[in-house]
Amino acid sequence: MLLKSDQIYLEDGLVAGTLVIEDGKLKEVLPYDNGTQPDYDFTGFRVIPGVFDTHNHGSMGYALWGNSDDPEAQVRGYLKAVASQGVTSVFPTAWPDMIRAVANVAHEDLIGARVMGIHSEGPYLNRVGEMGVDVEPPKIDMQEVQQIWDDSKGLLKLMAIAPELPGSQEVVDFMRAKGVHMAYAHSNYDYAEAMDAINRGLTVTTHTANVMSGIHHRRMGGLGACLLHPTMMCEVICDGMHIAPEMLELMFRVKDMDHWMMISDMAETSGAPVGRYKMEQYTIIVDELGFCKTETGRIMGSTQPVVHGMKVLVEEVGMPLEQVLRLSGLNPARFYGFDDRKGSLLPGKDADLVVIDDNYKPLATFVEGIKVYDRNQDTDLFNPVYLAEFQAARVSDN
């Protein structure tokens, strides 16, 4: 297969050329004008490496918590949905009751993004974040922890935990022995407490700056620890709402760029029409900008994909797209051990790529050389069952 564009973002720079794709791999890059007839000509559009999203709960009405009579069908719909948003590699971030379904689907024939691992954000979390309502945190149950691992069938790559909860260190030690990365998450710890917890086995920070104690000029908080710890890998939501663009710039100046990876933290409301929806015990509102909040104003996950975050970083923070693409692909692939085949466009690696327009909207997504999304053909991906069951009332009707 030959794919041509005048704007191809290879690992080592921007070129005009023709990608030669064979057996799911990028074989070589030919000159733009080489006398061949391409199978796809995307001249005028940018061809970028596929997004590697390691923190993603749902999309287009498909959720990774037990709200379906057919959980495996829910996972399949989810994988197709995130591919439409530029994701080629993903850690589905599933609630414990959906982990087995993700593991069962992970090795099926490609229909969307490739499952590279499973992420369990919790269930042992504490801090609820700004404008949230405090609740009693769950008590750690090592039998449940064992079940999470067993249900993942060895695919669990990341688990998040609040380190102040009694018994948390036992979970950290158990999962680290299995090769699972443990993340600092949803914590009220201050700077010194967070530093100590990190040094006892935490390697990732969950959506850095969000749902952790912040920075004050006399109290650095958990955020300060995440930024100053020399080896911590930091997730970051770049949608422009979870973190102000100015704060993103400050954070990126503090910690070197090799220690950041963009995530979406998307929920199933991503792509939903403006309106009110039911999510667990909450009524949530999807607004005209596509963002999602509870009625108290608390941010309730994200509804914007990583490609939207790319736009924020390039157009509002002023970062070069070439640098941003390392955060969205190569950095997570390298950290989790997949950079020999994922994370960038380089001969010998998997042909995982996305074609985006000037507004950072995907036109097409290819995973291992297979086109799994086409904007002109895949025009109705939102789950109608979700709208029927969880849409409460249109905001405009109130």
N, C-alpha and C positions, 0 to 999 in steps of 0.2 A: 504494500500500500504506500502511495506517495501523498504527502500532505504539504501544501505550499503556503507560505505567507511571507510578507515583507517585514514582519515583526515577530520573530521567534525568540523567546527568552530561554537560551540555553544556560547550563550551569555556569559557563565561563563567559557569558555576555550575550548581548542582543545582536541577532543576525537576520538578514533576509536569506531565505533558503527553502529547500525542500527536504522534508524528513522522510527517510526511507524506513518503513516499519515492517518487520518480518517476525513471525512467530511471537507476537506480542511485545517485541523489543524494538527499541530505537537502534537500527543498525548503523546508519550513517546520516550525515547531513550534506546534501548536494547543494551546489550554487542555486540561487534563485532562478536564473535563466540557464537551464541545462538541456533544453530540447525535449524533455519528457512531458507527457500529459498527466497531470496529477489527478488522483482520485478525488481529492478535496482541495479546492483553492480558496483559502481564507485571506487573500490579499485585502489589506485595509483593516484587518482585525488582529488583535494580539493573541498569540499562542503562548500560554504560560504553563508551567508545571502544575499538575493537579494538586489540589489542597489535601494535606494530611491533617485531618481534624481529630484530635485525641480526646475531645470533650464535647459531646453532642448527644442530647437526650431525645431528639425527635424532630420531625419536620413534616409539613404539609398534612397535618392531621394524623400522623402516625407516631405513636408514643411508645417508649421503651419502659412502660410500667404496665402492670397486669390489668388492662382495660379492654381486653379482647377475648372472644371465644376461640379465636385462632391466632395465638401469639406468633407463630412462625410466619403466617401471612402478614401480620403487622410488621415484622422485621423486614420482610421482602419489600413491602411498600415503602418503608423507611429508607432502605438502601437505594431504591430508585429515586426517591424524593431528594435525598442529599446529593446524589449525582447531578440532579438538575441545578444544584447550587454550587457546582464546581468541585465537589468533594470526590476524590478518587480513592483515597485510603482513609479508613476511619476506625476509631475505637468507639463502638456504640456504648453510650454511657447509660447502662441499664440498671433499673431497680432489681433487687435480688430475685423477685418473682418472674423476671424476664431473661435472666442470664442464660438459663438452659436453652431457651428458644433461640437466642442469638448464636450460641455455640452450635446448635443443630443446623442453622442456616449458613454458617460462616464458610463452609467449603463447597456450597452448591455452585452451579454454573453462574457466571457473572450476569447480573441483571442491573447492576448499579455499582455503587462504591464497593471496594474490596475491604472486607473485615480483616484488619491486621492484628486485632486484639480486642479485649473487652475492658472497659473502665467501670468501676463501681464507685460512684461518688457517695460515700457513706456505706451503710446507713447510720454510722455513728458520728453524728455531727452535733455542733452546739450552737454557736452564734447564728442568729437569723438575719443579721444585717440591718441597715438603716430602715426605719419605719416598719420593721417587722414586729410580730407579736411573740414575745418569749414563750417558749414551751419547754416542758421537761424533756431533756435529751434522753435518747434511748439508752438502756443499759447494755453493755457489751456482753454478747453471748458467743462463746467460742464454738459451740456447736453450729450456730448460724454462720460463723466465719468459715468453718470447715465446709459447710454446705455451699457457700458462695464459690469457694475454690473448686469443689467437686463439680458443681453445675457448669462451671466455665470450661471444663474439659481441657484445662491447661492453657486456655486463651487469655486468662486474666493477666493484664499487663500493668494496670494502675488501679490503686485503691486509695481513696481519700478518707482522712480521719481527723477528728478534733483531738489533739494530743492531751488535753486536760481531762478527758473522760477516764474514770477509773478502769483499768484493764487495757488501755490503749496500747501500751508498750508490748503487751503480749501479742496483740494483733500485728503490730509492726514487725516483731521478731518472726512470727509465724509466716507472714507473707514474704518478707525479705528472703527467708530460707527457700521459698518457692520461686524466687526470681522476680517477684512482683515489686514494682516501684510503689512507694508509699508517699502520699501527698499531705502537706499541711493544709487544713481546710476548715472553714466555718468555725473559727477559734476566737476566743476572747483573750488569749494569752498576750502578755506584754512582750517587750523586746527581749529581755533576758530569758524569760520562760520559753519564748519561741526559738531563740538561738539554741537553748539546751535541748529542746525537743528535736530540732533539725539535726543536731549532732548525734542524736541517738537513732538515726536511721531514716529520716525523711529526706527525699531527694527532689521532690517537685512541689511547687506551690500552686494550689488550685485557684483559678481566676484571680491572679495577683491583684491586690488592692481591694477587691470586692469580698465582703463578708469576713473581714479580719480587722483587728484594731489598727487604726490609721496612724499617720505621722503627726506629732505635735512637736514644737521646737524644744519642749522639755521632756516629752515622752514619745519615744520612737515607735512603739507599738510593734505588732507582728509584721506589718508592712515593711518597717525599717529593717527587721531581721531578714526578711525575704530578699530585700534589695542588696543588703550588705554581705550576706553570706556568700563566700566566693564560689561555691560549687552548685548552689541551688538552681534548678531549671525552672523557669517561671512561665506558667500559662498566662495569657493576657487576652482579654476581650477588647477589641478595637473598634466597636461599633459607634463610638463617639458619645454614647449615653452612659454606659457603665463606668467609663473613665473619661474625664475631660481631655480633649486633645492636648492641652497644655501640660496636663499631668503625665500623659503618655510620653511626651517629649522629655520631661524631667526624669521619668523612670528609665528611659532608654539611655539617657546621659549618665545615669548612676551605674547601671549594670551593662556589661558589654553585650553586644548584639547576639553573640553565640549562645547566650543563656536565656533566650526568649523564644516562645513558640505561640503563634496565634491560635486561638480557639474560638468557636462560636458560642458554646454553651446553649445551643438552640433547644427550644422546647417544641412540642407538637403544634403550637400555634404559629410557627413560622409559615408565612404564606397565607394565613387566614384572612378572610374579609374583616373589615372594621366591625367591631361588635363586642358583646360581652359573652364570656365563656365560663364554664365550670372547670376548675382544676383542683382536684382533691377537695379540701374544705373551703377553697377560695372562689370568689368570683373575680375573674380577671378581665381586663379591658385591652383589646388590641386597637391602637389609635391609628390615625391617618398616616403616620410615618412608619407604621408597621411594628412599633414597639409594644411591649407587653408589661402591664403593671397590675397590681391588685387594687382594690378600691381604696386602700390606705395610702397608695402611692408607692408601695414597695415594688422594686423591680422584680419581676417573676421570670427569671431566665431570660434568654435572648430570643429574638425572632429574626435576627439578621445574620446571614452567613459570613464566612471568613472573607469572601470576595468583596462584600460591602466594607469590611474592615480595611481591606487593601486600599479602597478609595479614600477612606478617612486618613490613613497614614500618608498616602501620596499627596492628596489635595489639601488636607488641613494641617498635617504635621510637617509636610515638606520632605518626606523621605523618598529616595529613588526607588522605583518599582523593583529594580534588581535586588535591592537590599530587603525589601518587604517580602519578596518571594522566598528568601531563605527562612524567614520566620514562619511562613505558611506551609513550607514543604520540607526543605532540607534539614532544618534544625530538629524538628520532631523525629524525622526519619533517622537521623544520625543518633539522637539521644536514645531511641528505643531499639537501635540495632538493625534498621532496615535500609540504610543509605547505600548499600551495595546494589539495590534495585529500585528504590523509591526515593521521592523527594526532589528530584530535579530532572531536567532533560539533558541527558548525556548518553552518547552511544554506549550500548551494552546494558543500559537500564530498561526497566519496563516502560512501555510507551503510554504513560499516564499524563494526559494533558487536557487543558481546557481552552476553548476559544472564547474570548470575551469581547464585548463591544466597548465603546468609549465610556459607557456608564457602568462598567464592570459587571454587566449581566452576561451570564454564559449563553453562548449560541449552541455549543456542542461540548460534550464531555466524552473522552476516550479513556478506558481503563484497560491496560495491557493490550492496546491496539484495537479494542472493540468499542464501537460507538454505543454508549449506554444512555446517552441523552441527545436529543435533537430538538431545539426550540421550535422548529417548524412542524414537528410531528407530535411531540409529547406536550400537548397543549392543555391537558386536563388531568393533572396528577394529584390534586388535593383529595383527600379521603372523604367521600360523601357521608360515610357513617359517622365520622367525628362531628360534622356539622349538625347532623340529625340528633345526636345524643348530647352534645356538650355546648352548642350555641344557645345562650340564654335569651339574648335580645340584641338587636342591632343598636349600637350607640346612637345612630341617627334617629331611631324611633323613640328615644326617651326625651 
